Amino acid sequence: MYDYTDFDRDFVNARVAEFRDQVERRLTGSLSEDEFKPLRLMNGLYLQLHAYMLRVAIPYGTLDSRKMRRLADIAEKWDRGYGHFTTRQNIQYNWPKLRDVPDILQALADVEMHAIQTSGNCIRNVTADHFAGASADEIEDPRPTAELIRQWSTDHPEFAWLPRKFKIAVTGSPNDRAVTKAHDIGLRMVRDEAGEPGYEVIIGGGLGRTPMLGKVVRDFLPKAELLRYLEAILQVYNMEGRRDNKYKARIKILVHESTIEKVRAEVEAAYEANRALLPRVSPELVAEIEAAFAPPAFEPAPDTAAPVLSAGLRAFIDTNVSAHKLAHYGIVTISLKPVGGTPGDATAEQMRVMADLAEEFGHDELRISHEQNVILPHVARRHLPAIYARLREAGLATANVGLVSDIIACPGMDYCALATARSIPIAQQISETFADIDRQRDIGPLKIKISGCINACGHHHVGHIGILGLDKAGVESYQVTLGGDGTETAAIGERAGPGFSYEEIVPAVERLIEAYLDNRLEPGESFLAAYRRLGPDPFRAALYPEEARSDAA
């Protein structure tokens, strides 16, 4: 993985020292909260419902054991013993005291981490496929691209005050695990007719109050042209993006109002100008970055028979272990979704267990997924029994990845100042309702995503079943969307109809799933496939049985 240069270390340490002074001035009252707000947001510090919240960057979701242990130490020393992994592959601490934040940032800097650009109207933490460098379907590891973008975008003087926050995602595989079409810029690794790798460039995606899928602005961009082209996109957006209304300040609105054809022409014109003004990406820099992501020293394939597996381990492998580019290796997804738990939360002790497993069995690599789970990307299959046993001891062996209880949920009204409804209790109740793992396996692949407000941090628009919590005259109301998809076949879910009360929403989800089971093709038609085949009618009938009876009468 990428290691800091002297410049990186000096830059991050200088930011910590600067913020330490700003915090001191806030504590003594020489800075008002209004004056302090833009300064704290530049360092990932939010003021939430009950306390400050610190959002720590995990660039493209990549960690090693040293970094994970430091995250555990911070949770234990300065928070309440846990951290929350987010849909942007970051970690959030919900209870830090303001006076402690500079010490937290210094502790992060000591292990080459920071909280820079995890907030504000800038280019946010770049995300990537959480199976990067390991997946069997990969064209090329997207992390060198993500690291190049991180270096280019960090403290970029022209793009520090954009019309609105700006998010970039990168995938190196045809199977999109990075939700690229829901980002301001999505980059998909493709090959041209000569077999050379480059990027399909997508712009104008985003969720929130106006969900839109990104549109292809360029079918193929040579790798060496990446930064000049990204500069062009950001220049057009920075100049033409709306600043009169923050809800319409995203690039998706610019693309929608101007049309993709007009924006493409402007981007291409800016790109041509950049080609005369800006250098191509330095081959030496690219080689240096790529070297940092060289594959680990994989152990040779064993010549012995595979061990006999317990029923529990077989179930874990079926759901939580994915194909690696080497047949005798696997990609292990550690579910942070135990029955009744808070999606994405991990205790300090659990973080240390995951760090230990990465160091002992996983070539010292960990990944955070946008689905709020943790991945050991390189695990020799002979180690799976030992890993599974250790995960079970730590309460981390839930065999539900991709199933109905592997729910994405934002913090909702339990923590977030913007939320209008609770998300976490709904996720907990759904997972408890479907706690039986055999029932979950019978239901099959199903992605439920829950957001506690229209900002859609829980990605509900691209859930097979999406749940959006809203305030309706002071009462929590939950809208249901159906048929969303965040993969290469991306789709925005369709609103099913009127909302449900807090007490009604979980039974409504149960009825939806029963309708799917009654109507699916055997064997193995997924919920999403059934919805696309049948359309919304049988699912609406299940959600609103009184309406269906009225129609029948």
Order of alpha helices (4+ residues) and beta strands (2+ residues): alpha-alpha-beta-beta-beta-alpha-beta-beta-alpha-beta-alpha-beta-beta-beta-beta-alpha-alpha-alpha-alpha-alpha-beta-beta-beta-alpha-beta-beta-alpha-beta-alpha-alpha-beta-beta-beta-beta-beta-alpha-alpha-alpha-alpha
